[in-house]
Amino acid sequence: MLKFGVKSVILGSAVYYTIDKGVWKDSSTTSKLYEELEEGVSPYVGELKKQIPYELPPLPSNDRMTYLFKYYWNSGVKATFRFLIDLPTHATNAASKSYEFINSVIEPVDPAPRQDNEK
């Protein structure tokens, strides 16, 4: 319970901080905040690059990221609508297979022969 509480406080603080700084406002405010953050962090990044011998690969260009985002978004939309189009067929197949399975499990009950006590 304590672990959940600590995580909740950290998440709440992060959300409050981003709202307070204006991350979720209009794009000009967000751009200004990004520039301030970049200026504040750049000296530390330079020091960190000197200490780490590993060279990071360059980030993909904006055009490439836009293309990938559009491609995967469109793929997701197409897959969703393909599923919705095929949903009646899938539902019918599931219902018929369920019906066949239930019929195979439940054997018809034969009435027991009656014994007449009247002779």
Secondary structure, 3 states (H helix, E strand, C coil): CHHHHHHHHHHHHHHHHHHHHCCCCCHHHHHHHHHHHHHHHHHHHHHHHHHCCCCCCCCCCHHHHHHHHHHHHHHHHHHHHHHHHHHHHHHHHHHHHHHHHHHHHCCCCCCCCCCCCCC
